[in-house]
Amino acid sequence: MTPKKILSAFLIISAFAISENSTGQEIKVRPAKTNTINNSELAPVLMDSVLYFISNRRTNLLVTYLNQEDELLYRIFRAPLKSDSTIGKATLFAPPGQPKYNAGSLTFSADGNKMIATHNKSNRNTTRKNRDRNNPLALYSAEKKGNGWYDYRRIHTDLPHGSSFAQPSLSPDGNYLFFVSDMESEDGSTDIFISEKRGDGWGIPIKLGSHINTSGKELFPFIHRSGKLYFTSNGHTGPGGYNIYYIDWQNKNARPVLMPSPINTISNDFSCYISDDEKWGYFASDRNGDDDIFRFSIPQMNCKAPKEVVDDNYCFTFFENGPFKSDTLPYIYRWDFGDGEQAAGLEADHCFPGPGNYHINLNVVDTLLNEELFSVASYNLKLEQTSQIWFEIPDTISTHQPINLNAEPRKMENLTPEPVFWWDFGDGETRFGRNIDYQYKAAGEYQLVCSTNLADGRTVCFFRNITVIDSQED
């Protein structure tokens, strides 16, 4: 397949298709009914029960606008979201004053009264004479008045000439604007930047750190009300060319968390919208050949009586009642623990290196001849790990101090092929992923729970308690 351009600036490379269905208690993914054949649909965002997205489908049978690669230009479409989560008929979204020829991804303020969208800086249609002329992308804001959108104005930010400024995401409080730009690139790579609200405008763009941006391409930021930044990248480790991640963007020590399968696949998966409760969302993927929009839902965990995580202890005291009590006899008792270690005496303390099968021997040894006279005891000892989701946390931690969590299923049967691990921090926040970073924002006593669904539908939950102290009181 030939590469397809997104908004004439940022590339998403096509790959081969795989099945999008999942079974049992795994994450469920299904294509949205708004997809069309041989066209691209991507960059979904939801506002007031309406799904907005961009597509290069034909909108006028008499007039055709093409980009520099002779592809149909992208336009914004909208479709109502029904109560049963199905999507109604999509129609062109073209408010008065909107730049005419090319439209890209958009974002809304929390109250739905402000919109910021991506468009080309120039309103001129591409012609054969100016095919090589660069027409970078810019962001435009508009205000909602009644049932319409008006007063389209380009957001002016200090960008180098010819650089693009695209794919916006407005924070829920309206104070921060995340976007993508190629302003610091010489090879076409893109990074995520942030600008802070300054009166009626926006401050100088600041590039997010290397824990987010890479030497590759970062695209489609989506800032969630939880504070997590979802984004697309081909520079972090993942199964496909482009994958979707999330991260606590304010924590420079945090590592991106790969969204689980089947959201991410060996194909290109990108541009997501996540619901407020993080139980479902939309994203785009080329897994079926074209860029299409998919809806996903995550199985929820029902933890009624979580079990406490057990730290397996493989240390024991061994003792035996032997016939030789006199210290004057040239005999000793020697323990052989079956792990290459030995100890002398009727009583011995020993720690095994871990789970396994060990053969224990206690022999009487003649110290003069250094010979074993006879065996007092001989038996097998089987040490096993406790069946649980094991994870480790400190007993006490300060507010805003990052902790790394790694879910390790031990001796657990009936796991799904790719289990999804849910974390409930006891402070109203949740996360999902096998390995994540987190910071508590308020002091208190919390029960941190990790859970997963088994293949038969049962939920298993394990917890540890943690004390969080105010960092100012350290």
Secondary structure, DSSP 8 states (H G I E B T S, - for coil): ---EEETTTEEE-----------TTS-EEEE-TT--TTS-EEEEEEETTEEEEEE-----SS---B-TTS-B--EEEEEEB-TTS-B---EE---TT--SS-EEEEEE-TTSSEEEEEEES--S---STTTTS---EEEEEEEEETTEEEEEEE------TT--EEEEEE-TTSSEEEEEE-TT-SSS--EEEEEEEETTEE---EE--TTT--SS-EEEEEE-TTSEEEEEESSSS-SSSSEEEEEETT-TT---EE--TTTS-SS-EEEEEE-TTSSEEEEEE-TTSS-EEEEEE------SS-EE------EEEEE---S---TTSSEEEEEE-SSS-EEESSEEEEE-SSSEEEEEEEEEEETTTTEEEEEEEEEEEEE---SEEE----SEEETT--EEEE-EEES--SB-SS---EEE-SSS-EEESSEEEE---S-EEEEEEEEEEBTTS-EEEEEEEEEEE-GGG-
